[in-house]
Amino acid sequence: MFVKGNWIVHLYYGVGQVKRLEKKCLDGKKTIYYRVESKDGTFWLPVNKSDTERVRPIASQKQLDSAIQAIKEQPRTFTEDYKQRQIFLNESKSRGSLLEIACLVRDLSYWEANKHLNLSEKETLEHLKNRMSMEWSIVENIQQQEARTELNELLVSQIG
């Protein structure tokens, strides 16, 4: 499914680049894995399970453009109920698309500016901003900090 040099997004490990195939012996069975290197380290993805819902190719320029457009749209409102917000955030994060991440970044940023985020929600927002800016930087071939700056400027102009 992937080849050396492909950029992928893993739901838990984030953005990484496929570096090579490696054989590993686990429980007496040899399995072929993609060796994927990310900003935070290396992870191995079984070749025969690479099409799971946890992994997707890096976004296209069109998908990035849609995500940027979504940030400019009206934020969704959250419930005041913390538990319901957590359920919503976890379900949204599990979908893992760049568009969903952009919507969550927009919504959480709005909530932070106009209401209050708890510590867990602040950590989620920071994690999602990092994930989005990393993917943005790869799609547009720019430094991650530049993508993060552009993202922050969009959020400031949207949220005020």
Z-matrix of the N, CA and C atoms (Angstrom, degrees):
N
C 1 1.454
C 2 1.530 1 111.08
N 3 1.329 2 117.48 1 -40.54
C 4 1.458 3 121.35 2 179.20
C 5 1.524 4 108.97 3 -114.99
N 6 1.324 5 114.87 4 158.43
C 7 1.460 6 120.42 5 176.30
C 8 1.528 7 108.42 6 -128.18
N 9 1.316 8 115.01 7 163.29
C 10 1.458 9 121.12 8 178.82
C 11 1.523 10 109.47 9 -51.76
N 12 1.328 11 115.83 10 131.82
C 13 1.459 12 121.69 11 179.39
C 14 1.511 13 114.39 12 97.88
N 15 1.350 14 117.47 13 -18.02
C 16 1.470 15 119.66 14 178.32
C 17 1.524 16 110.43 15 -63.90
N 18 1.317 17 114.99 16 140.52
C 19 1.458 18 121.19 17 171.30
C 20 1.519 19 107.08 18 -94.92
N 21 1.327 20 115.96 19 135.78
C 22 1.452 21 120.84 20 178.90
C 23 1.515 22 109.77 21 -132.50
N 24 1.321 23 115.37 22 165.40
C 25 1.458 24 121.64 23 176.77
C 26 1.522 25 107.32 24 -124.11
N 27 1.315 26 115.66 25 121.74
C 28 1.457 27 122.11 26 176.93
C 29 1.527 28 107.31 27 -103.50
N 30 1.305 29 115.85 28 135.29
C 31 1.457 30 120.92 29 -176.50
C 32 1.526 31 112.68 30 -53.79
N 33 1.328 32 117.55 31 -38.06
C 34 1.459 33 120.71 32 -177.05
C 35 1.526 34 113.54 33 -99.78
N 36 1.329 35 117.75 34 -38.00
C 37 1.455 36 121.23 35 -174.31
C 38 1.521 37 113.84 36 -91.88
N 39 1.309 38 117.31 37 -13.89
C 40 1.454 39 120.71 38 177.37
C 41 1.513 40 113.49 39 89.01
N 42 1.321 41 114.61 40 -155.12
C 43 1.457 42 122.78 41 -175.64
C 44 1.521 43 109.52 42 -82.23
N 45 1.317 44 115.81 43 133.10
C 46 1.456 45 120.43 44 178.58
C 47 1.518 46 110.77 45 -150.99
N 48 1.307 47 115.34 46 167.01
C 49 1.466 48 121.29 47 179.88
C 50 1.521 49 109.21 48 -116.95
N 51 1.336 50 114.86 49 132.82
C 52 1.462 51 120.37 50 176.78
C 53 1.525 52 107.60 51 -69.69
N 54 1.339 53 115.77 52 122.03
C 55 1.459 54 120.47 53 -177.86
C 56 1.522 55 112.65 54 -98.98
N 57 1.329 56 116.14 55 -37.35
C 58 1.471 57 119.47 56 179.48
C 59 1.522 58 109.46 57 -175.03
N 60 1.324 59 114.49 58 173.75
C 61 1.459 60 121.64 59 172.41
C 62 1.526 61 107.91 60 -94.68
N 63 1.316 62 116.72 61 142.51
C 64 1.464 63 121.57 62 177.54
C 65 1.514 64 109.15 63 -137.16
N 66 1.325 65 115.43 64 142.39
C 67 1.462 66 120.89 65 173.39
C 68 1.518 67 107.40 66 -93.38
N 69 1.306 68 115.81 67 133.29
C 70 1.459 69 120.93 68 176.71
C 71 1.518 70 108.09 69 -130.51
N 72 1.304 71 115.04 70 145.75
C 73 1.455 72 120.70 71 179.39
C 74 1.528 73 108.21 72 -106.62
N 75 1.317 74 115.95 73 113.24
C 76 1.459 75 121.77 74 177.63
C 77 1.520 76 108.18 75 -125.55
N 78 1.307 77 116.85 76 130.87
C 79 1.471 78 121.88 77 -179.15
C 80 1.520 79 112.02 78 53.13
N 81 1.312 80 116.67 79 35.39
C 82 1.454 81 121.01 80 177.81
C 83 1.518 82 114.59 81 78.53
N 84 1.317 83 117.40 82 2.35
C 85 1.466 84 120.74 83 179.64
C 86 1.520 85 109.72 84 -112.03
N 87 1.322 86 115.65 85 132.26
C 88 1.461 87 120.07 86 175.50
C 89 1.524 88 108.15 87 -85.77
N 90 1.319 89 114.63 88 129.29
C 91 1.460 90 121.42 89 179.75
C 92 1.515 91 108.23 90 -130.72
N 93 1.312 92 116.16 91 145.30
C 94 1.462 93 121.27 92 177.61
C 95 1.526 94 108.65 93 -94.82
N 96 1.328 95 114.13 94 132.88
C 97 1.456 96 121.61 95 -177.89
C 98 1.531 97 110.18 96 -125.05
N 99 1.329 98 114.82 97 151.00
C 100 1.459 99 120.09 98 165.08
C 101 1.524 100 105.85 99 -82.76
N 102 1.307 101 117.05 100 130.22
C 103 1.469 102 120.95 101 171.20
C 104 1.528 103 105.14 102 -90.02
N 105 1.317 104 115.91 103 118.76
C 106 1.460 105 121.77 104 -176.56
C 107 1.523 106 108.26 105 -118.49
N 108 1.323 107 115.58 106 127.28
C 109 1.460 108 120.36 107 178.90
C 110 1.517 109 109.52 108 -107.77
N 111 1.319 110 114.40 109 129.42
C 112 1.460 111 121.30 110 179.00
C 113 1.516 112 108.84 111 -119.10
N 114 1.294 113 115.96 112 176.81
C 115 1.465 114 121.33 113 179.12
C 116 1.535 115 110.97 114 -59.34
N 117 1.336 116 116.31 115 -33.76
C 118 1.453 117 121.11 116 -174.72
C 119 1.526 118 114.81 117 -96.85
N 120 1.326 119 117.19 118 -1.47
C 121 1.455 120 118.33 119 179.92
C 122 1.521 121 111.86 120 150.49
N 123 1.321 122 114.62 121 -159.72
C 124 1.457 123 121.80 122 -176.67
C 125 1.525 124 108.91 123 -119.43
N 126 1.329 125 116.08 124 140.27
C 127 1.452 126 119.77 125 171.46
C 128 1.520 127 108.72 126 -135.82
N 129 1.322 128 114.90 127 157.79
C 130 1.457 129 121.88 128 -178.53
C 131 1.517 130 108.85 129 -115.09
N 132 1.312 131 114.46 130 132.96
C 133 1.456 132 121.93 131 -177.69
C 134 1.523 133 108.48 132 -117.96
N 135 1.339 134 118.32 133 119.04
C 136 1.461 135 119.30 134 179.66
C 137 1.527 136 111.28 135 -58.93
N 138 1.304 137 116.96 136 130.29
C 139 1.462 138 121.50 137 -178.67
C 140 1.522 139 110.54 138 -59.21
N 141 1.328 140 117.28 139 -39.72
C 142 1.458 141 119.68 140 -177.17
C 143 1.523 142 113.50 141 -76.44
N 144 1.344 143 118.09 142 -3.69
C 145 1.462 144 121.63 143 177.63
C 146 1.527 145 111.67 144 -126.70
N 147 1.311 146 117.36 145 22.42
C 148 1.462 147 120.72 146 -173.54
C 149 1.522 148 113.37 147 -76.11
N 150 1.337 149 117.48 148 -9.86
C 151 1.451 150 118.98 149 -177.94
C 152 1.525 151 112.01 150 -99.63
N 153 1.319 152 116.51 151 20.49
C 154 1.452 153 119.58 152 179.65
C 155 1.521 154 110.24 153 -68.13
N 156 1.298 155 115.55 154 168.76
C 157 1.466 156 120.97 155 -179.58
C 158 1.523 157 112.43 156 -69.03
N 159 1.323 158 117.58 157 -11.47
C 160 1.466 159 120.66 158 -178.15
C 161 1.518 160 113.31 159 -84.37
N 162 1.333 161 118.28 160 -9.30
C 163 1.458 162 121.57 161 -174.98
C 164 1.522 163 109.37 162 -129.31
N 165 1.323 164 114.45 163 137.74
C 166 1.465 165 119.79 164 174.69
C 167 1.522 166 109.28 165 -144.75
N 168 1.322 167 116.54 166 159.06
C 169 1.469 168 118.91 167 174.43
C 170 1.527 169 109.69 168 -66.89
N 171 1.316 170 115.80 169 158.88
C 172 1.461 171 120.41 170 174.90
C 173 1.524 172 108.73 171 -58.62
N 174 1.314 173 116.93 172 150.50
C 175 1.464 174 121.65 173 -177.98
C 176 1.528 175 110.92 174 -63.79
N 177 1.308 176 114.81 175 153.90
C 178 1.462 177 121.28 176 173.79
C 179 1.533 178 108.32 177 -84.51
N 180 1.324 179 116.23 178 169.58
C 181 1.463 180 120.18 179 176.55
C 182 1.530 181 110.13 180 -60.21
N 183 1.313 182 116.70 181 -39.64
C 184 1.472 183 121.04 182 179.22
C 185 1.530 184 110.51 183 -62.57
N 186 1.333 185 117.16 184 -42.00
C 187 1.463 186 120.31 185 177.96
C 188 1.521 187 111.47 186 -66.55
N 189 1.334 188 117.32 187 -37.99
C 190 1.460 189 120.34 188 176.21
C 191 1.519 190 110.04 189 -64.19
N 192 1.320 191 117.14 190 -43.93
C 193 1.469 192 120.44 191 178.64
C 194 1.528 193 110.95 192 -59.36
N 195 1.329 194 117.06 193 -40.15
C 196 1.472 195 120.84 194 177.54
C 197 1.523 196 111.07 195 -64.92
N 198 1.324 197 116.88 196 -39.49
C 199 1.462 198 121.10 197 178.69
C 200 1.530 199 110.83 198 -65.38
N 201 1.323 200 116.53 199 -41.69
C 202 1.472 201 120.72 200 178.50
C 203 1.525 202 109.54 201 -64.64
N 204 1.313 203 116.81 202 -40.79
C 205 1.468 204 120.55 203 177.79
C 206 1.533 205 110.37 204 -62.40
N 207 1.321 206 116.93 205 -39.06
C 208 1.466 207 120.91 206 -179.32
C 209 1.528 208 111.34 207 -62.60
N 210 1.326 209 116.46 208 -34.59
C 211 1.467 210 119.47 209 178.45
C 212 1.527 211 110.73 210 -63.69
N 213 1.315 212 116.82 211 -29.56
C 214 1.464 213 121.61 212 -178.85
C 215 1.532 214 112.86 213 -80.28
N 216 1.315 215 116.71 214 -8.16
C 217 1.461 216 120.66 215 -178.01
C 218 1.523 217 111.23 216 -87.15
N 219 1.315 218 115.02 217 168.39
C 220 1.461 219 121.88 218 -179.49
C 221 1.530 220 110.46 219 -62.42
N 222 1.331 221 117.34 220 130.27
C 223 1.467 222 119.77 221 178.69
C 224 1.530 223 111.60 222 -65.43
N 225 1.325 224 115.00 223 150.68
C 226 1.465 225 120.32 224 172.24
C 227 1.520 226 107.45 225 -77.94
N 228 1.309 227 116.33 226 150.86
C 229 1.457 228 119.41 227 176.50
C 230 1.516 229 109.23 228 -90.71
N 231 1.308 230 115.27 229 145.31
C 232 1.451 231 122.22 230 177.12
C 233 1.518 232 109.27 231 -100.66
N 234 1.288 233 114.57 232 156.03
C 235 1.452 234 120.45 233 172.35
C 236 1.525 235 109.59 234 -73.11
N 237 1.290 236 116.17 235 153.58
C 238 1.468 237 120.59 236 176.14
C 239 1.531 238 110.74 237 -73.98
N 240 1.319 239 117.11 238 -18.43
C 241 1.459 240 121.76 239 -177.68
C 242 1.529 241 110.44 240 -75.28
N 243 1.320 242 116.00 241 115.51
C 244 1.460 243 122.29 242 -176.08
C 245 1.522 244 111.66 243 -57.00
N 246 1.304 245 118.05 244 -47.08
C 247 1.465 246 121.07 245 -176.89
C 248 1.526 247 111.43 246 -62.70
N 249 1.308 248 116.79 247 -40.51
C 250 1.465 249 120.41 248 178.49
C 251 1.530 250 110.82 249 -66.70
N 252 1.335 251 116.78 250 -37.67
C 253 1.466 252 120.04 251 176.92
C 254 1.527 253 110.00 252 -63.22
N 255 1.331 254 117.21 253 -42.59
C 256 1.463 255 120.88 254 -179.96
C 257 1.528 256 111.01 255 -62.32
N 258 1.308 257 116.44 256 -41.74
C 259 1.466 258 120.18 257 178.08
C 260 1.523 259 109.62 258 -61.71
N 261 1.333 260 116.60 259 -46.29
C 262 1.462 261 121.23 260 179.41
C 263 1.530 262 110.99 261 -60.98
N 264 1.327 263 117.21 262 -46.90
C 265 1.461 264 121.09 263 -179.07
C 266 1.525 265 111.26 264 -62.57
N 267 1.315 266 117.24 265 -44.52
C 268 1.465 267 120.41 266 -179.73
C 269 1.525 268 111.47 267 -64.04
N 270 1.321 269 117.32 268 -41.60
C 271 1.464 270 120.08 269 178.27
C 272 1.521 271 110.72 270 -65.19
N 273 1.318 272 117.03 271 -42.46
C 274 1.466 273 120.89 272 -179.23
C 275 1.522 274 111.02 273 -65.95
N 276 1.339 275 117.21 274 -43.94
C 277 1.468 276 120.82 275 179.24
C 278 1.521 277 111.21 276 -62.66
N 279 1.317 278 116.70 277 -34.97
C 280 1.465 279 119.53 278 -176.90
C 281 1.527 280 112.41 279 -68.52
N 282 1.313 281 117.13 280 -20.75
C 283 1.472 282 119.24 281 176.61
C 284 1.529 283 110.18 282 -72.04
N 285 1.327 284 117.26 283 -34.24
C 286 1.457 285 122.50 284 166.83
C 287 1.520 286 118.79 285 72.35
N 288 1.313 287 119.71 286 0.98
C 289 1.467 288 119.16 287 -179.62
C 290 1.527 289 109.79 288 -73.91
N 291 1.314 290 116.26 289 155.69
C 292 1.461 291 120.56 290 177.96
C 293 1.524 292 110.37 291 -61.87
N 294 1.311 293 117.64 292 -36.75
C 295 1.462 294 121.11 293 178.36
C 296 1.527 295 110.68 294 -62.67
N 297 1.312 296 116.92 295 -44.00
C 298 1.463 297 120.11 296 179.11
C 299 1.524 298 110.57 297 -65.58
N 300 1.309 299 117.12 298 -40.03
C 301 1.467 300 120.61 299 177.63
C 302 1.529 301 109.98 300 -61.72
N 303 1.329 302 116.94 301 -44.57
C 304 1.467 303 121.13 302 179.40
C 305 1.528 304 110.99 303 -60.08
N 306 1.321 305 116.81 304 -43.19
C 307 1.465 306 120.18 305 179.41
C 308 1.531 307 110.92 306 -64.23
N 309 1.309 308 117.02 307 -40.35
C 310 1.460 309 119.97 308 177.94
C 311 1.523 310 111.78 309 -66.34
N 312 1.325 311 116.82 310 -40.50
C 313 1.464 312 120.48 311 177.29
C 314 1.528 313 109.62 312 -61.15
N 315 1.305 314 116.80 313 -46.56
C 316 1.470 315 121.27 314 178.34
C 317 1.522 316 110.78 315 -59.25
N 318 1.334 317 116.38 316 -50.46
C 319 1.455 318 121.28 317 -174.97
C 320 1.522 319 112.09 318 -66.11
N 321 1.318 320 116.86 319 -44.37
C 322 1.463 321 120.35 320 179.50
C 323 1.530 322 111.11 321 -67.29
N 324 1.317 323 116.81 322 -36.99
C 325 1.471 324 120.08 323 178.14
C 326 1.521 325 110.56 324 -64.76
N 327 1.316 326 116.24 325 -40.64
C 328 1.467 327 120.91 326 177.08
C 329 1.525 328 109.78 327 -63.50
N 330 1.319 329 116.16 328 -46.15
C 331 1.459 330 121.28 329 -179.85
C 332 1.523 331 110.29 330 -61.16
N 333 1.327 332 116.55 331 -40.87
C 334 1.461 333 120.71 332 179.94
C 335 1.532 334 111.01 333 -64.25
N 336 1.323 335 116.91 334 -39.80
C 337 1.462 336 121.08 335 -177.66
C 338 1.528 337 112.64 336 -75.37
N 339 1.323 338 117.35 337 -28.32
C 340 1.460 339 119.98 338 -172.09
C 341 1.525 340 115.06 339 -115.21
N 342 1.287 341 116.92 340 -15.57
C 343 1.473 342 120.75 341 179.65
C 344 1.522 343 107.66 342 -129.45
N 345 1.299 344 115.09 343 -117.42
C 346 1.468 345 119.93 344 179.17
C 347 1.516 346 108.40 345 -160.03
N 348 1.314 347 115.99 346 132.98
C 349 1.465 348 121.01 347 172.92
C 350 1.518 349 108.58 348 -101.85
N 351 1.314 350 115.55 349 139.87
C 352 1.459 351 118.01 350 173.51
C 353 1.524 352 108.30 351 -79.93
N 354 1.303 353 117.09 352 175.90
C 355 1.462 354 121.80 353 -175.75
C 356 1.532 355 111.61 354 -58.82
N 357 1.307 356 116.69 355 -44.19
C 358 1.468 357 121.06 356 179.89
C 359 1.531 358 111.25 357 -61.33
N 360 1.308 359 116.73 358 -42.45
C 361 1.466 360 121.17 359 179.67
C 362 1.528 361 111.13 360 -68.58
N 363 1.330 362 117.46 361 -37.11
C 364 1.467 363 120.80 362 176.23
C 365 1.528 364 110.35 363 -63.73
N 366 1.320 365 116.92 364 -41.82
C 367 1.460 366 120.60 365 177.78
C 368 1.527 367 110.87 366 -64.76
N 369 1.321 368 116.22 367 -39.77
C 370 1.472 369 120.56 368 177.43
C 371 1.517 370 110.17 369 -62.56
N 372 1.327 371 117.11 370 -45.12
C 373 1.460 372 121.00 371 179.04
C 374 1.522 373 110.86 372 -59.86
N 375 1.306 374 117.56 373 -46.56
C 376 1.467 375 120.85 374 -179.19
C 377 1.532 376 110.59 375 -63.43
N 378 1.320 377 116.46 376 -42.94
C 379 1.462 378 121.28 377 177.77
C 380 1.533 379 111.11 378 -60.10
N 381 1.319 380 116.61 379 -44.79
C 382 1.471 381 120.60 380 -178.92
C 383 1.528 382 112.00 381 -68.66
N 384 1.327 383 117.03 382 -36.97
C 385 1.467 384 119.74 383 176.08
C 386 1.531 385 110.45 384 -63.09
N 387 1.326 386 115.98 385 -42.47
C 388 1.466 387 119.75 386 177.79
C 389 1.517 388 111.08 387 -63.21
N 390 1.308 389 116.22 388 -44.27
C 391 1.470 390 120.88 389 -179.46
C 392 1.528 391 109.97 390 -62.53
N 393 1.325 392 116.49 391 -45.45
C 394 1.463 393 119.82 392 -178.60
C 395 1.522 394 111.52 393 -66.54
N 396 1.323 395 117.52 394 -43.98
C 397 1.468 396 119.66 395 -178.30
C 398 1.526 397 111.23 396 -67.48
N 399 1.319 398 117.88 397 -32.84
C 400 1.462 399 120.89 398 176.72
C 401 1.528 400 109.98 399 -64.90
N 402 1.312 401 116.15 400 -48.46
C 403 1.465 402 119.46 401 -179.78
C 404 1.531 403 110.51 402 -65.00
N 405 1.306 404 117.12 403 -41.64
C 406 1.460 405 123.09 404 178.30
C 407 1.527 406 109.48 405 -57.78
N 408 1.331 407 116.60 406 -45.59
C 409 1.465 408 120.72 407 -177.48
C 410 1.529 409 111.40 408 -62.81
N 411 1.308 410 117.30 409 -36.54
C 412 1.461 411 120.65 410 -179.88
C 413 1.521 412 110.85 411 -72.24
N 414 1.331 413 116.13 412 -43.98
C 415 1.469 414 119.93 413 -179.61
C 416 1.524 415 110.48 414 -61.35
N 417 1.324 416 117.24 415 -42.39
C 418 1.465 417 120.51 416 -175.46
C 419 1.532 418 113.12 417 -96.99
N 420 1.335 419 116.54 418 1.61
C 421 1.462 420 121.84 419 178.64
C 422 1.533 421 111.64 420 55.12
N 423 1.330 422 114.49 421 52.11
C 424 1.463 423 121.69 422 176.98
C 425 1.533 424 107.86 423 -129.10
N 426 1.312 425 117.22 424 169.97
C 427 1.457 426 121.48 425 177.07
C 428 1.532 427 109.45 426 -69.12
N 429 1.316 428 116.14 427 147.62
C 430 1.456 429 119.84 428 -179.58
C 431 1.529 430 111.15 429 -60.00
N 432 1.311 431 118.29 430 -38.24
C 433 1.464 432 120.66 431 179.90
C 434 1.523 433 111.16 432 -62.39
N 435 1.322 434 116.76 433 -37.15
C 436 1.470 435 120.02 434 177.29
C 437 1.528 436 110.57 435 -65.02
N 438 1.315 437 116.59 436 -42.25
C 439 1.466 438 120.30 437 177.35
C 440 1.529 439 110.21 438 -64.10
N 441 1.320 440 116.29 439 -40.74
C 442 1.473 441 120.23 440 179.30
C 443 1.522 442 110.79 441 -63.95
N 444 1.328 443 116.88 442 -39.77
C 445 1.464 444 120.77 443 177.95
C 446 1.534 445 110.38 444 -62.97
N 447 1.329 446 116.71 445 -44.97
C 448 1.465 447 120.48 446 178.42
C 449 1.528 448 110.85 447 -62.56
N 450 1.319 449 116.36 448 -40.66
C 451 1.464 450 120.14 449 178.00
C 452 1.518 451 110.53 450 -62.57
N 453 1.320 452 117.34 451 -47.12
C 454 1.469 453 121.07 452 179.36
C 455 1.520 454 111.65 453 -61.30
N 456 1.318 455 117.41 454 -39.55
C 457 1.472 456 120.45 455 178.42
C 458 1.521 457 110.95 456 -64.57
N 459 1.321 458 116.96 457 -40.50
C 460 1.471 459 120.25 458 175.93
C 461 1.522 460 110.94 459 -60.97
N 462 1.313 461 115.69 460 -44.45
C 463 1.460 462 119.74 461 -178.11
C 464 1.535 463 111.39 462 -65.20
N 465 1.316 464 116.65 463 -40.79
C 466 1.453 465 120.54 464 179.37
C 467 1.534 466 110.48 465 -63.63
N 468 1.323 467 116.19 466 -42.76
C 469 1.472 468 118.93 467 -179.71
C 470 1.531 469 111.44 468 -69.61
N 471 1.315 470 117.17 469 -29.74
C 472 1.466 471 120.47 470 179.69
C 473 1.516 472 111.85 471 -79.55
N 474 1.318 473 116.15 472 -42.82
C 475 1.464 474 120.57 473 -170.89
C 476 1.524 475 111.88 474 -95.22
N 477 1.310 476 115.34 475 -28.59
C 478 1.451 477 118.97 476 176.56
C 479 1.480 478 115.41 477 91.50
